[in-house]
Amino acid sequence: KKQLPAESEAFDVVNQTFRSRMKQVTSEPNCMKASADFKEPENLVKDITQCNVSLEKIQKGLKDYLETKRLYFPRFFFLNDADLLSILAETKDPTLVQPHMGKAFEGMVAVRFEKNDTIIAGMQSGEGETIDMVREVSVAGENEGAVEKWLLEVEEDMMDTLRHQINKSNIAYANSNRVQWCCEWPGQVVLATDCYYWTIEVEDHLDRKDLASYLKKLIDQLLAIVELVRGEMSKLNRVTVGAMVTIDVHA
């Protein structure tokens, strides 16, 4: 009502008119008798027609309102009108937005709320993998009630967090055993670092005209991962390693 006062007021009028007319109709199910019982039957058609006209104007106002929200936070374009309205309606309790997170973010199905649900401190994938944010996102204060505003901050924080994790992983890769390294980092980070070093090493061996030795290195790496997969692994690590192997084989 605060965001769309004119449309809200018009909808109340439509709602009252419709309920009043339907109450009259319900009292006499026979349409012929019901129309004969109305003191001014022509007003029934007039009222229902006017309701339809008003609803079209209300619908246009609502779509224009949703469009402004989508332009502010473009990931809202992934959601239909019903889901978006559900999100925008949960201004008092930001945790109720959780069921819709996966529709706006492909790899993130939930966020972790802390401090009495006033901040977002982490994110979670559909596989249950969790990552701490590099910055806490507040859903209170200036962001209270502005779902699209704090979701935009979550998006920026998500990308900054992954950049930070990938940079750390790139450094760790150069100084760690590859088999151990791939089980210590988030899945997307592992794949990014793996592709990063593959590109660097391929370019280096092309410059040296020595692809044969690099082929042997890649085969040795795959054999080492095969041994890892044959052993005990967590379900999450197995998914990550499986995706990495698929990329390595096809590279």
Salt bridges, closest charged atoms under 4 A:
ASP47 OD2 - ARG21 NH2 2.75
ASP64 OD2 - LYS60 NZ 3.12
ASP81 OD2 - LYS63 NZ 2.93
ASP81 OD1 - ARG70 NH2 2.89
ASP83 OD1 - HIS100 ND1 3.94
ASP83 OD2 - LYS103 NZ 3.10
GLU114 OE2 - ARG112 NE 2.94
ASP132 OD1 - ARG112 NH2 2.89
GLU136 OE1 - LYS115 NZ 3.60
GLU148 OE2 - LYS69 NZ 2.91
GLU155 OE2 - ARG75 NE 2.73
ASP157 OD1 - ARG135 NH2 3.84
ASP160 OD2 - ARG135 NH2 3.00
ASP160 OD1 - ARG163 NH1 2.65
ASP194 OD1 - ARG178 NH2 2.74
GLU201 OE2 - LYS217 NZ 3.25
ASP204 OD2 - HIS205 ND1 3.99
ASP204 OD2 - ARG208 NH2 2.86
ASP210 OD2 - ARG208 NH1 3.89
ASP220 OD2 - LYS216 NZ 3.18
GLU227 OE2 - ARG230 NH1 3.29
ASP248 OD2 - ARG178 NH2 2.88
